[in-house]
Amino acid sequence: MLIGRQAIVAGAGIGGLAAALSLAQRGASVTVLEQAPDLAEVGAGLQVSPNGTAVLEAMGLGPAIPKIGTPLSALRMRDHARGREVLRMDVAGAKFGHPWLMVHRADLLEALRAAAVSAGVRIETGAEVTGLAGDGRTGVELADGRVLRAGVVIAADGVRSRIRPLVDPAPEPAFRRQVAWRALVPGDGTALPEVQLVLGPGRHLVRYPLRGGRLINIVAVLERAAWAEDGWSHEDDPENLRAAFARFPADIRAELEQVQTAHLWGLFRRPVARRWARGRVALLGDAAHATLPFMAQGAVMALEDAWVLGDSLAGSDGVEAGLALYEARRKARCRRIVAAADRNAMLYHLGVPGLRQLAHLGLGLGDRVKPGLALRQFDWLYRLDVTRD
């Protein structure tokens, strides 16, 4: 369907590799350009909800899913004060039709990389894209002076995309006055396959097992005015993490005592792109719709983008028409997801004790009156399968 098409993808993250695979499986000749010297990734966890695993399965990665991640059984929300359970959402019983996975990012990246290479994708590391070719022809300029040409260019180069300003001029990413620590600690293999979300005033912590419980993934978010570099590789003293969550339940504090290496980054966001494509160049993933991590949908939105991109290009008469269709199919959904994450940012960090307790009481009472209601309100998100849409 895309046989003979040349494509360049800027960025070899989850979105970039998935986009490359999606295009290559439809016949395109794809080159991925990654500025890092290799594809090594700081160890971290992420969730791939059913709308994301639907894409992995459609891309032929279904048999690899047991190696990629651990199926999630439940989402459990707790209050920080005494550790009491506010709400438990039964994910396994919801029968989404596709698994909800807890994944080590490096494992998902490797699965996508291997599948992309098997499909003929060429990956070049140490290749920093600095912008689009300046002569009006489709292509990219690299930091080493080269100019590479292709019939379509996909910018999957993150929230600080070099290409986005040339497609959709917008304000620079804004610091949202929140920072997040990410850490891994050893597990003994007995942790329940569930995500725990512990809520406190101006902060929250998420923890869940990876690789069959041999690791525990911790993400801890704190509201603060002090700016922090955004990224994945800035180390911070674990004592700062422990001090910020010193009033959390004893079991959480015990896990934090095991943290030897903590990575800190600032949470940044810019508006969802008003324009996703210009000519034969399109945005994908965080370059188009960077989101706060309060719906666990950053990687999943990129997977959905990748499938819809390939499907739209393959089903259109020309590249520009295909990219316009891709934008039309993705923009409203991504805006809704980003808005939902913004709302959760407020809900998770309620600071007034009475208001926080009232909100938690309402969540628990609502689910007792109508079991499963808390999860069903997101059917629009988790049950949509873009590979069948």
N, C-alpha and C positions, 0 to 999 in steps of 0.2 A: 504493500500500500504506500510505503514511503521509499520504495526501492530507488536508489540513485540520489536521494536527498543527502546533502551534507549538513551536519548539525554540530554546533559547538555548545557545550554546557560549561558555564563558569561556576566552579564550586563542586567539590566532591564530598559534600555532606550527604545526609539521608535524602534530601530533596534532589540534589544534583545527580546522585547515582541512580535513584529511582527514575528520574526523567530520562537519563541516558538509556536505561534498560527499556523503558516504555517505548522510546523512539526506535531503538535498535531492534526490538522484537517485531516492529512493523516495517523493517527493511532499511531504515536510515543508517548511514555511516556516521558514527558519533565519536567526537573527541571531547573528553572531559579535561578541563584545565583547573588544576588545584595549586594555590599559591604555597601551601605547606610543602616542606621537603619530602614528606612521606604521609601516609594515611593513618599514622598512629593517632589514637584518640585518648584523651584523659578518661579514665574509667568513670562511668556514671550510668545511672539507670534511667529508663523512661517507660512510659506505658503506651502500648499500642492497643487502642480500643477496637471493637469489632468492625467499625467502618474503615479502620486501617488494615486489619488483617484480611479483610475482604479484598483489598488491593494486592496484598502480598500473595494471596492464593491465586488471584487472577493472573498475576505475573509469573506463576509457576513455582512459587516458593513455598507452597503448601507443605510438601514433604519435609522441608527444612524447619518448619515452625517448632517442632518439639526441641530442636537444638538451639533455636533462636531465643526462646523465652519460656517462662512458666505461666500456665493459665491462672488467671485471677479468680478467686472464689467470692470475695466480698470486698466492699468498701466500708470501712468503719470510721466514723467520726467521733472524736472524744473531746471533752473539755479539759483544758490544761490544769484547772484548779485541783481537782481530785482524781483526774484521769477517768471520770465516769463516761460511759458511752452515751452519746447524744443520739446517734442514728447508725443503723447498720443496713446497708443495701446489698441484697443478695444478687450478685452478678451471675453466678453459676446457674441460679434458678430462673434467670430472666430469659434464657434460651434465645440469644441474639442470632444464632445461626452461624456465627464466626467467633473464634475465641478472643478473649480479652487477655493480653499478654503483659507480663512484667519482664522487661528486656534489658540486658546490658547493651548500651549503645554500641560498643565495639563489636558485639556479636551480630547486631542488625546490619551495621556498616559492612562487615566482612561478607555476610550473605548477599547483600546487594552488589558489592564489588565483584564477587565471584560470578554471580549471575550475569552482570553486565559484561565482564570480560569474556565469558562463554558465549555471549551474544555478539561478540565482535567489537565491543566498545574499547577505544584506546584511551588510557588514562595517563596524563602527563602531570607529574608533580613538579614543584618548584617553578610553576608557571603562573606568575601573578598577572591577572588581567587588570589593566589600569583604566580601560574605557573602550568605547566603540571606535572602529576605524573612522577616521575623519574625512574621508573622501566621498561619503554618501553611499558607498558599497557596503554590503553586509559583512561584518567581520569585527574582530577585536584587536586592540593593541595590548601588547605585553610589556612588562617592565624592562625586559631585555632588548626592547626595540623591535621585536618581530610584529608583524601584522598577519593574522590568520583569517582566512575567508571561509564562509559557509553559507548555505542557503537559509539557515535559521540560527539564531543565537538565543540561548536560554540563560537568563541571569538567575542562578541559584546561589548567589554569593553573599547571602545573609543580610542582617539588619543594616549593616553599613555597606551595602552594595555600591560598587563603583558605577554600575550601569543604571541603577534605578533613577538617579537624577536626570539622566538623558532620556528616559522613557516617561517618567512622571515626576517632574520637579515638585519637591515637597520639603517641609522643614526637616532639619537633621533629627535623628532619633533623640527623644527626650528622656532624661533620667526620671523615673517614676517615684523617686524617694523611697525605694526599697532595694535591699540587697539580699542575696541568697548564698548560703553556703551549701556545697555539695560534698558528700563524703561517703566512703564505703568502709564498713567494719566487717570482721569475720562473723560468719554464722555457723551454727552447729547442725544445720539441716533440719531442725525441728520447727522453724518458724511457720506459722500458718500462711497459706498463700493468699494473703489479703493486704490491701493498702490501708494503712492507718493514717488518718489525718487528725492531728492534735491542734486545737484552736486556742489561741490566747490573745490578749489585748495587743494590737500592733504587731503580731507575729503568729506564725504557724509552722508546724513541722510535719513533713510527710516521710513515712518510712515503709519499706516493703522488701521482701526477699528477692534475690536474684540467683540464677544458676542453681536452682534446686535448694535454695536456702544456705548455700555456702558463703554468700555475701548478703549483707543488709545495706540497702541503699537509703541514704538520708538526704533530704533536701529541707533546709530550714530557712525561712524567709522572715526578714525583720524590716520594719519601717524605720528609716532614719534619713536625716537630711544630708549626711556626709556622702559624697559621691564616691563610687567605686568603679574601676575599669570594668567594662563589659567584656566578657570572654569566658573561656573555659579553663584557662591555665594560670590564673593568679592565685598563688598560695597565700593562706592567712594562718595566723596562729590559732590552733584549735581552742585555746583558752578563751578567745573572743567569742567563739561559737558557744562554748559551755556557759560563759557568763550571761549571754543573751537569753539562754533558755534554762537558767538556774532554778526557776520556779515551776518547771514542768514536772510531770509525774516521775516517780523514782525509776521506773523501768526505762523511760526515755533518757533520764540523766545517766543511768548506768551505761547505756549504749554510747552516749556522747563521750563518756570517759574513755572509751576504746578508740576514739578517733585520733589517729596519729597525723594524718594529712587532710587538710580541709582546703577546698578551692572556693574562692569568693568572687562573685561577679555582681555588677549592678544590673538592675532590671530596666531595660530601655524599651520604648515603643515609639512608633511613628504611625500616623493614620494609615489604614488600609489604602493601598494605591487607588487613586481615581481612574488611572489608566494603566492597564497591565501590559499592553502591547503597542509598539510603534513600528510600523513597517514590518520587518521580519525579525524583530527582537521582542522577547517577552520576559516577564518577571515570574518567578516561581518561589514558593516557600516564604521564608522570612523576608526576602527582598520585596515581596508584595504585601505581606500581612503579618509582620512580627506581632506576636501576642504575649501577654503576660502568662506565666505558667500555672494558671489557676483552673484550667480545664484539661490539662495534660493532652493538648491537641496540636502543639507545634509541629512535631514530627508527623503526626497523622494527617494534618492538613497538607503537608508537603507530599505525602504519599498519594493522597487524593488528587492533588494538582498534577502529579506526574502521570497518573492514568488518564485523566481528562485531557491533558495536553496531547498525549499520543493519539488518543481516540479522536479528538477534534481535528488534528492535522490530517490523520489518515482518512477521515470522512469528509474532507472539504476539497474543493477544486484547486485551491491554491494556498500558499503558506499564510498570506495575510488574512484570508477568510477563515482559515483554521485557527489562527491565533485570536481573532475576534470572537469566534465561537467559544474557544477556551475561556476567555475572559468573561463572556456572558454566562457561562455555566458555573463559574466559580465565585464571582465577586460577592453576590448576595449571601451565599452560605458562609463564606469566610468572615464577612462583616458580622454576621449573627454570632459566630463562634467567638470572635474577638470581644464582642460586647458582653457575652456570657462570662468570659474570663474576667472582664473588668468588674462585673457585678459580684463575682465570687471574691475578688480582692477586697471588697468592702465587707462582705459577709464574714469572711474568715478572720478579720482583724478587728472586730467590734471591740471598742475600748471601754464603753460605759458598762459596768457590771450588770445592772438591771436590764439594760437593753440586750446585752449578750445572752443572758439567761433566758429572757423572753423569746429571743429568736431561736435558741436551742430547744426550748420547750415546744415551740411551734413546729419545728422540724420533726421532733420525735412524736408529738401527738398526731400530726398529719399522717405520718406513716403507719401509726397504730390504727387510726380510723380507716385508712385506705392503704393496706399493705402494698408496698412496691411503688407507691405514688411518687416518692422522691426520685426514683430511678426512671420511671416512665415519663416524667416530664422532659426527659432528654431523649426520648425516642426519635425525635427529629434529627438528632445528631448521630446516635450510635446505630440506629437501624437503617440508615440510608446507605445503600451500596452503590457507589458511583460507577462501578463496573457494569451495573444493570440499569442505571438511570437513563 
